Amino acid sequence: MSIMDMTAVELSAAIKSGATTAVEAAQIMLDQIEKQDAVYNCYVTVDREGALKQAEEVQARIESGECSGPLAGVPAAIKDNMCIEGMLTTCSSKILSNFVPAYTAEAVLNLKKAGAVILGKANMDEFAMGSTTETSAYGVTRNPWDTDRVPGGSSGGCAAAVAADECFYALGSDTGGSIRQPASYCGTVGMKPTYGTVSRYGLIAYGSSLDQIGPLTKDVTDCAAGLQTIASHDVKDSTSIERGDTDFMSALIDDVRGMRIGIPRDYFGEGLDEEVKEAVLRAAKELEQRGAAVEEFDLSLTEYAIPTYYTIAAAEASSNLERFDGIKYGYRAGDYSGLHNMYKKTRSEGFGEEVKRRIMLGSFVLSSGYYDAYYLKALRVKALIKKAFDDAFSKYDVILGPVAPTTAPRLGSSLADPIKMYLGDIYTIAVNLAGLPAISLPCGADRNGLPIGLQLIGDCFQEKKLIQTAYTYEKIRGAFPSAGKKEVE
């Protein structure tokens, strides 16, 4: 088996056995990026020199026995909204085009301690605001399955890099589906853990009550290993939770007998592509045949999730992004007169259209006279959505449904209609509003050979049930092809 055909866990085992080295793996990935990333545009920054130096250091740690984790020596990509000391971190925005942090995000530190080799920073929608990775100031990322299609977003660069074999796994962030939706479009596995499981320290905030870091990988085993590596309590993050059940690889069990799986009728109505519906329901049937109890139910409040999410997320974004004013760091307009004019010109020139749209929406719903009518009401609906999930999880271990209404749309089609882009998040955003864990994994392909994603949602702190269910389905499905192939075998 060549290195390119290995999963992250398989590669780490090969490095530890002496079959290959961390340096060789890093060199192969860097050569792959150099050869094809001009087409896909998965990366904003590639740190060739730094990655090879890291690989040499990690190899020495592996040989000394100091580094023995499941991802030791494996090359990874990091979404460009996570700070890494000394490495350009832009959030794919002009306003941070010269920002080099003096510290590293806690999740990335955990990876480095475990022996990860960081290749560089992956492209994304600007400040994670978007569902297509088309709002980046550094150009669009293209889907490796079809370069005329989007990879999803906002972690589209991460998902595309994994799918195109330009890294073995990546760290993304998920505010309303930004890990799971690109994983679905690119035929990879992506997991959003329970809010607070992974430290947000060093993650440049979009919506602080919604953001969560998680892995994008080739398979469920890599996903469990990635989550196990980055999950930790962090005193620097007030929302971080101390958990004693983060041995997620122990949940890699091929068995769903007795598992209770609920399918929301609300997720299978108008707007869902027929091929996506058939693939997801076929996956449910296969799990049922393996011993799971599968049942349809009414989740309720689904139609309120999108307005609730965009009200809350935009409000938090308008607050979080007020710090980018050209004073302490980042881009500053070159020609201005007076302080207020400098603020205005810097932000007008530094932010893209989608970011400006959400800042204005957030400022509006927080303004005097509209706070009660919009923001406060959205918080009340958020609580009702959480209660609806609580009621569902009193009956079911896992909720099963689609990740997105369609497979990857063509480049340009979503940006032409922002409302349509927002509606594409209908199956993912409620998970963030309720702080729940969820995983996306491929369950087939449409008539064009584009991947279809299956979403499994769990109750708070029940990642192990999701991993077990996903792992079992993955065994039923068999190996999913690389993006170089057009049909699911």
Stockholm file with secondary structure:
# STOCKHOLM 1.0

chainA/1-489         MSIMDMTAVELSAAIKSGATTAVEAAQIMLDQIEKQDAVYNCYVTVDREGALKQAEEVQARIESGECSGPLAGVPAAIKDNMCIEGMLTTCSSKILSNFVPAYTAEAVLNLKKAGAVILGKANMDEFAMGSTTETSAYGVTRNPWDTDRVPGGSSGGCAAAVAADECFYALGSDTGGSIRQPASYCGTVGMKPTYGTVSRYGLIAYGSSLDQIGPLTKDVTDCAAGLQTIASHDVKDSTSIERGDTDFMSALIDDVRGMRIGIPRDYFGEGLDEEVKEAVLRAAKELEQRGAAVEEFDLSLTEYAIPTYYTIAAAEASSNLERFDGIKYGYRAGDYSGLHNMYKKTRSEGFGEEVKRRIMLGSFVLSSGYYDAYYLKALRVKALIKKAFDDAFSKYDVILGPVAPTTAPRLGSSLADPIKMYLGDIYTIAVNLAGLPAISLPCGADRNGLPIGLQLIGDCFQEKKLIQTAYTYEKIRGAFPSAGKKEVE
#=GR chainA/1-489 SS CCGGGCCHHHHHHHHHHTSSCHHHHHHHHHHHHHHHHHHHCCEEEECHHHHHHHHHHHHHHHHHTSCCSTTTTCEEEEETTBCBTTBCCCTTCGGGTTCCCSSCCHHHHHHHHTTCEEEEEECCSGGGCCSSSCSCTTCCCCBTTBTTBCCCSSSHHHHHHHHTTSCSEEEEEESSSTTHHHHHHHTCEEEECCTTSSCCTTBCCSSTTTCEEEEEESSHHHHHHHHHHHCCCCTTCTTCCCCSCCCGGGGCCSCCTTCEEEEEGGGGSTTCCHHHHHHHHHHHHHHHHTTCEEEEECCCCHHHHHHHHHHHHHHHHHHHGGGCSSSSSSCCCSSCSSHHHHHHHHHHHHSCHHHHHHHHHHHHHHSTTTIIIIIIHHHHHHHHHHHHHHHHHTTCSEEEEESSSSSCCBTTTTTTCHHHHHHTTTTTHHHHHTTCCEEEEEEEECTTSCEEEEEEEECTTCHHHHHHHHHHHHHHHCCCCCTTCSSCC
#=GC SS_cons         CCGGGCCHHHHHHHHHHTSSCHHHHHHHHHHHHHHHHHHHCCEEEECHHHHHHHHHHHHHHHHHTSCCSTTTTCEEEEETTBCBTTBCCCTTCGGGTTCCCSSCCHHHHHHHHTTCEEEEEECCSGGGCCSSSCSCTTCCCCBTTBTTBCCCSSSHHHHHHHHTTSCSEEEEEESSSTTHHHHHHHTCEEEECCTTSSCCTTBCCSSTTTCEEEEEESSHHHHHHHHHHHCCCCTTCTTCCCCSCCCGGGGCCSCCTTCEEEEEGGGGSTTCCHHHHHHHHHHHHHHHHTTCEEEEECCCCHHHHHHHHHHHHHHHHHHHGGGCSSSSSSCCCSSCSSHHHHHHHHHHHHSCHHHHHHHHHHHHHHSTTTIIIIIIHHHHHHHHHHHHHHHHHTTCSEEEEESSSSSCCBTTTTTTCHHHHHHTTTTTHHHHHTTCCEEEEEEEECTTSCEEEEEEEECTTCHHHHHHHHHHHHHHHCCCCCTTCSSCC
//
